[in-house]
């Protein structure tokens, strides 16, 4: 479920199960596909400008993560944008 732990439009998902990860594009951006423990499908976007960023190859399919990020709309779907993996954003994507 969603909890409003962060300011603005950030949400936190405590149990996010990864179902797929696409290959990074030329800017290093990639999308993680998965669902919450209740079955809600949600995408996580790692933008090319994020630095430092997790490596796509380090994201384990089938593993459960906690996720914190801002919500953005792309076409007709929503996704969570992960920030820079340092300081305040260090715990935005943590394998459980």
Rosetta constraint file for C-alpha pairs under 8 A:
AtomPair CA 1 CA 13 HARMONIC 6.24 0.50
AtomPair CA 1 CA 14 HARMONIC 7.60 0.50
AtomPair CA 1 CA 36 HARMONIC 7.24 0.50
AtomPair CA 1 CA 37 HARMONIC 7.90 0.50
AtomPair CA 1 CA 38 HARMONIC 7.35 0.50
AtomPair CA 2 CA 11 HARMONIC 6.24 0.50
AtomPair CA 2 CA 12 HARMONIC 5.81 0.50
AtomPair CA 2 CA 13 HARMONIC 5.63 0.50
AtomPair CA 3 CA 11 HARMONIC 5.94 0.50
AtomPair CA 3 CA 12 HARMONIC 5.44 0.50
AtomPair CA 3 CA 13 HARMONIC 7.05 0.50
AtomPair CA 4 CA 10 HARMONIC 6.97 0.50
AtomPair CA 4 CA 11 HARMONIC 5.38 0.50
AtomPair CA 4 CA 12 HARMONIC 6.66 0.50
AtomPair CA 5 CA 10 HARMONIC 7.50 0.50
AtomPair CA 5 CA 11 HARMONIC 6.51 0.50
AtomPair CA 5 CA 12 HARMONIC 6.45 0.50
AtomPair CA 6 CA 10 HARMONIC 5.33 0.50
AtomPair CA 6 CA 11 HARMONIC 6.44 0.50
AtomPair CA 6 CA 12 HARMONIC 7.71 0.50
AtomPair CA 8 CA 70 HARMONIC 7.92 0.50
AtomPair CA 9 CA 70 HARMONIC 5.37 0.50
AtomPair CA 9 CA 71 HARMONIC 6.01 0.50
AtomPair CA 10 CA 68 HARMONIC 6.66 0.50
AtomPair CA 10 CA 69 HARMONIC 4.93 0.50
AtomPair CA 10 CA 70 HARMONIC 4.04 0.50
AtomPair CA 10 CA 71 HARMONIC 6.24 0.50
AtomPair CA 11 CA 68 HARMONIC 5.64 0.50
AtomPair CA 11 CA 69 HARMONIC 5.73 0.50
AtomPair CA 11 CA 70 HARMONIC 6.33 0.50
AtomPair CA 11 CA 71 HARMONIC 7.25 0.50
AtomPair CA 12 CA 66 HARMONIC 7.37 0.50
AtomPair CA 12 CA 67 HARMONIC 5.63 0.50
AtomPair CA 12 CA 68 HARMONIC 4.41 0.50
AtomPair CA 12 CA 69 HARMONIC 6.82 0.50
AtomPair CA 13 CA 36 HARMONIC 7.32 0.50
AtomPair CA 13 CA 66 HARMONIC 5.66 0.50
AtomPair CA 13 CA 67 HARMONIC 5.16 0.50
AtomPair CA 13 CA 68 HARMONIC 6.50 0.50
AtomPair CA 14 CA 65 HARMONIC 6.97 0.50
AtomPair CA 14 CA 66 HARMONIC 4.39 0.50
AtomPair CA 14 CA 67 HARMONIC 6.44 0.50
AtomPair CA 15 CA 36 HARMONIC 5.80 0.50
AtomPair CA 15 CA 37 HARMONIC 5.66 0.50
AtomPair CA 15 CA 64 HARMONIC 5.89 0.50
AtomPair CA 15 CA 65 HARMONIC 5.78 0.50
AtomPair CA 15 CA 66 HARMONIC 5.51 0.50
AtomPair CA 15 CA 67 HARMONIC 7.85 0.50
AtomPair CA 16 CA 34 HARMONIC 6.62 0.50
AtomPair CA 16 CA 35 HARMONIC 5.64 0.50
AtomPair CA 16 CA 36 HARMONIC 4.58 0.50
AtomPair CA 16 CA 37 HARMONIC 6.39 0.50
AtomPair CA 16 CA 64 HARMONIC 5.30 0.50
AtomPair CA 16 CA 65 HARMONIC 5.09 0.50
AtomPair CA 16 CA 66 HARMONIC 6.04 0.50
AtomPair CA 16 CA 67 HARMONIC 7.00 0.50
AtomPair CA 17 CA 34 HARMONIC 5.37 0.50
AtomPair CA 17 CA 35 HARMONIC 5.39 0.50
AtomPair CA 17 CA 36 HARMONIC 6.13 0.50
AtomPair CA 17 CA 37 HARMONIC 7.05 0.50
AtomPair CA 17 CA 61 HARMONIC 7.79 0.50
AtomPair CA 17 CA 62 HARMONIC 5.99 0.50
AtomPair CA 17 CA 63 HARMONIC 5.71 0.50
AtomPair CA 17 CA 64 HARMONIC 4.45 0.50
AtomPair CA 17 CA 65 HARMONIC 6.42 0.50
AtomPair CA 18 CA 32 HARMONIC 6.92 0.50
AtomPair CA 18 CA 33 HARMONIC 5.93 0.50
AtomPair CA 18 CA 34 HARMONIC 4.27 0.50
AtomPair CA 18 CA 35 HARMONIC 6.76 0.50
AtomPair CA 18 CA 59 HARMONIC 7.98 0.50
AtomPair CA 18 CA 60 HARMONIC 6.99 0.50
AtomPair CA 18 CA 61 HARMONIC 5.02 0.50
AtomPair CA 18 CA 62 HARMONIC 5.23 0.50
AtomPair CA 18 CA 63 HARMONIC 5.88 0.50
AtomPair CA 18 CA 64 HARMONIC 6.53 0.50
AtomPair CA 18 CA 65 HARMONIC 7.71 0.50
AtomPair CA 19 CA 32 HARMONIC 7.81 0.50
AtomPair CA 19 CA 33 HARMONIC 5.54 0.50
AtomPair CA 19 CA 34 HARMONIC 4.69 0.50
AtomPair CA 19 CA 35 HARMONIC 7.45 0.50
AtomPair CA 19 CA 61 HARMONIC 5.39 0.50
AtomPair CA 19 CA 62 HARMONIC 5.89 0.50
AtomPair CA 20 CA 32 HARMONIC 6.05 0.50
AtomPair CA 20 CA 33 HARMONIC 5.01 0.50
AtomPair CA 20 CA 34 HARMONIC 6.70 0.50
AtomPair CA 20 CA 61 HARMONIC 5.88 0.50
AtomPair CA 21 CA 30 HARMONIC 7.45 0.50
AtomPair CA 21 CA 31 HARMONIC 6.00 0.50
AtomPair CA 21 CA 32 HARMONIC 4.53 0.50
AtomPair CA 21 CA 33 HARMONIC 6.01 0.50
AtomPair CA 21 CA 56 HARMONIC 6.82 0.50
AtomPair CA 21 CA 59 HARMONIC 7.36 0.50
AtomPair CA 21 CA 61 HARMONIC 7.45 0.50
AtomPair CA 22 CA 30 HARMONIC 5.94 0.50
AtomPair CA 22 CA 31 HARMONIC 5.74 0.50
AtomPair CA 22 CA 32 HARMONIC 6.65 0.50
AtomPair CA 22 CA 56 HARMONIC 7.61 0.50
AtomPair CA 23 CA 30 HARMONIC 6.18 0.50
AtomPair CA 23 CA 56 HARMONIC 6.91 0.50
AtomPair CA 24 CA 28 HARMONIC 4.82 0.50
AtomPair CA 24 CA 29 HARMONIC 5.08 0.50
AtomPair CA 24 CA 30 HARMONIC 4.58 0.50
AtomPair CA 24 CA 31 HARMONIC 7.94 0.50
AtomPair CA 24 CA 56 HARMONIC 6.91 0.50
AtomPair CA 25 CA 29 HARMONIC 5.50 0.50
AtomPair CA 25 CA 30 HARMONIC 6.57 0.50
AtomPair CA 27 CA 48 HARMONIC 4.89 0.50
AtomPair CA 27 CA 49 HARMONIC 7.75 0.50
AtomPair CA 28 CA 47 HARMONIC 7.32 0.50
AtomPair CA 28 CA 48 HARMONIC 4.85 0.50
AtomPair CA 29 CA 45 HARMONIC 7.50 0.50
AtomPair CA 29 CA 46 HARMONIC 5.42 0.50
AtomPair CA 29 CA 47 HARMONIC 4.56 0.50
AtomPair CA 29 CA 48 HARMONIC 4.14 0.50
AtomPair CA 29 CA 49 HARMONIC 7.83 0.50
AtomPair CA 30 CA 45 HARMONIC 6.09 0.50
AtomPair CA 30 CA 46 HARMONIC 5.35 0.50
AtomPair CA 30 CA 47 HARMONIC 6.69 0.50
AtomPair CA 30 CA 48 HARMONIC 7.76 0.50
AtomPair CA 30 CA 56 HARMONIC 7.08 0.50
AtomPair CA 31 CA 43 HARMONIC 6.63 0.50
AtomPair CA 31 CA 44 HARMONIC 5.61 0.50
AtomPair CA 31 CA 45 HARMONIC 4.57 0.50
AtomPair CA 31 CA 46 HARMONIC 6.12 0.50
AtomPair CA 32 CA 43 HARMONIC 5.70 0.50
AtomPair CA 32 CA 44 HARMONIC 4.94 0.50
AtomPair CA 32 CA 45 HARMONIC 6.36 0.50
AtomPair CA 32 CA 46 HARMONIC 7.93 0.50
AtomPair CA 33 CA 41 HARMONIC 7.70 0.50
AtomPair CA 33 CA 42 HARMONIC 6.55 0.50
AtomPair CA 33 CA 43 HARMONIC 4.73 0.50
AtomPair CA 33 CA 44 HARMONIC 6.45 0.50
AtomPair CA 34 CA 41 HARMONIC 5.81 0.50
AtomPair CA 34 CA 42 HARMONIC 5.77 0.50
AtomPair CA 34 CA 43 HARMONIC 6.19 0.50
AtomPair CA 34 CA 44 HARMONIC 8.00 0.50
AtomPair CA 35 CA 39 HARMONIC 5.47 0.50
AtomPair CA 35 CA 40 HARMONIC 5.14 0.50
AtomPair CA 35 CA 41 HARMONIC 4.20 0.50
AtomPair CA 35 CA 42 HARMONIC 5.52 0.50
AtomPair CA 35 CA 43 HARMONIC 7.96 0.50
AtomPair CA 36 CA 40 HARMONIC 5.23 0.50
AtomPair CA 36 CA 41 HARMONIC 6.61 0.50
AtomPair CA 36 CA 42 HARMONIC 7.41 0.50
AtomPair CA 42 CA 78 HARMONIC 7.17 0.50
AtomPair CA 42 CA 79 HARMONIC 6.11 0.50
AtomPair CA 42 CA 80 HARMONIC 7.56 0.50
AtomPair CA 43 CA 78 HARMONIC 7.27 0.50
AtomPair CA 43 CA 79 HARMONIC 4.82 0.50
AtomPair CA 43 CA 80 HARMONIC 6.35 0.50
AtomPair CA 44 CA 79 HARMONIC 5.46 0.50
AtomPair CA 44 CA 80 HARMONIC 4.70 0.50
AtomPair CA 44 CA 81 HARMONIC 5.96 0.50
AtomPair CA 44 CA 82 HARMONIC 7.06 0.50
AtomPair CA 45 CA 79 HARMONIC 6.56 0.50
AtomPair CA 45 CA 80 HARMONIC 6.01 0.50
AtomPair CA 45 CA 81 HARMONIC 4.92 0.50
AtomPair CA 45 CA 82 HARMONIC 6.30 0.50
AtomPair CA 46 CA 50 HARMONIC 6.84 0.50
AtomPair CA 46 CA 53 HARMONIC 7.29 0.50
AtomPair CA 46 CA 81 HARMONIC 6.26 0.50
AtomPair CA 46 CA 82 HARMONIC 5.62 0.50
AtomPair CA 46 CA 83 HARMONIC 7.63 0.50
AtomPair CA 47 CA 81 HARMONIC 7.35 0.50
AtomPair CA 47 CA 82 HARMONIC 7.56 0.50
AtomPair CA 50 CA 82 HARMONIC 7.86 0.50
AtomPair CA 50 CA 83 HARMONIC 6.04 0.50
AtomPair CA 50 CA 84 HARMONIC 4.98 0.50
AtomPair CA 50 CA 85 HARMONIC 7.77 0.50
AtomPair CA 51 CA 83 HARMONIC 7.99 0.50
AtomPair CA 51 CA 84 HARMONIC 4.98 0.50
AtomPair CA 51 CA 85 HARMONIC 6.61 0.50
AtomPair CA 52 CA 84 HARMONIC 5.55 0.50
AtomPair CA 52 CA 85 HARMONIC 5.27 0.50
AtomPair CA 52 CA 86 HARMONIC 7.00 0.50
AtomPair CA 53 CA 84 HARMONIC 6.16 0.50
AtomPair CA 53 CA 85 HARMONIC 5.67 0.50
AtomPair CA 54 CA 58 HARMONIC 7.01 0.50
AtomPair CA 54 CA 59 HARMONIC 7.84 0.50
AtomPair CA 54 CA 85 HARMONIC 7.38 0.50
AtomPair CA 55 CA 59 HARMONIC 7.07 0.50
AtomPair CA 63 CA 95 HARMONIC 7.12 0.50
AtomPair CA 63 CA 96 HARMONIC 7.70 0.50
AtomPair CA 64 CA 95 HARMONIC 6.04 0.50
AtomPair CA 64 CA 96 HARMONIC 5.71 0.50
AtomPair CA 65 CA 93 HARMONIC 6.49 0.50
AtomPair CA 65 CA 94 HARMONIC 5.30 0.50
AtomPair CA 65 CA 95 HARMONIC 4.27 0.50
AtomPair CA 65 CA 96 HARMONIC 5.27 0.50
AtomPair CA 66 CA 92 HARMONIC 7.39 0.50
AtomPair CA 66 CA 93 HARMONIC 5.83 0.50
AtomPair CA 66 CA 94 HARMONIC 5.31 0.50
AtomPair CA 66 CA 95 HARMONIC 6.53 0.50
AtomPair CA 66 CA 96 HARMONIC 6.84 0.50
AtomPair CA 67 CA 91 HARMONIC 7.88 0.50
AtomPair CA 67 CA 92 HARMONIC 5.27 0.50
AtomPair CA 67 CA 93 HARMONIC 4.77 0.50
AtomPair CA 67 CA 94 HARMONIC 6.74 0.50
AtomPair CA 68 CA 80 HARMONIC 7.83 0.50
AtomPair CA 68 CA 82 HARMONIC 7.01 0.50
AtomPair CA 68 CA 91 HARMONIC 7.53 0.50
AtomPair CA 68 CA 92 HARMONIC 4.55 0.50
AtomPair CA 68 CA 93 HARMONIC 6.64 0.50
AtomPair CA 69 CA 80 HARMONIC 5.43 0.50
AtomPair CA 69 CA 81 HARMONIC 5.24 0.50
AtomPair CA 69 CA 82 HARMONIC 5.01 0.50
AtomPair CA 69 CA 83 HARMONIC 6.80 0.50
AtomPair CA 69 CA 92 HARMONIC 6.46 0.50
AtomPair CA 70 CA 80 HARMONIC 5.40 0.50
AtomPair CA 70 CA 81 HARMONIC 5.16 0.50
AtomPair CA 70 CA 82 HARMONIC 6.98 0.50
AtomPair CA 71 CA 78 HARMONIC 6.68 0.50
AtomPair CA 71 CA 79 HARMONIC 5.71 0.50
AtomPair CA 71 CA 80 HARMONIC 4.66 0.50
AtomPair CA 71 CA 81 HARMONIC 6.21 0.50
AtomPair CA 72 CA 78 HARMONIC 5.69 0.50
AtomPair CA 72 CA 79 HARMONIC 5.52 0.50
AtomPair CA 72 CA 80 HARMONIC 6.31 0.50
AtomPair CA 72 CA 81 HARMONIC 6.88 0.50
AtomPair CA 73 CA 77 HARMONIC 5.83 0.50
AtomPair CA 73 CA 78 HARMONIC 4.47 0.50
AtomPair CA 73 CA 79 HARMONIC 6.31 0.50
AtomPair CA 74 CA 78 HARMONIC 6.00 0.50
AtomPair CA 74 CA 79 HARMONIC 7.22 0.50
AtomPair CA 82 CA 89 HARMONIC 7.92 0.50
AtomPair CA 82 CA 92 HARMONIC 6.38 0.50
AtomPair CA 82 CA 93 HARMONIC 7.48 0.50
AtomPair CA 83 CA 89 HARMONIC 5.76 0.50
AtomPair CA 83 CA 92 HARMONIC 7.11 0.50
AtomPair CA 84 CA 89 HARMONIC 5.63 0.50
AtomPair CA 84 CA 90 HARMONIC 7.23 0.50
AtomPair CA 85 CA 89 HARMONIC 5.05 0.50
AtomPair CA 85 CA 90 HARMONIC 4.40 0.50
AtomPair CA 85 CA 91 HARMONIC 7.23 0.50
AtomPair CA 85 CA 92 HARMONIC 7.08 0.50
AtomPair CA 86 CA 90 HARMONIC 4.26 0.50
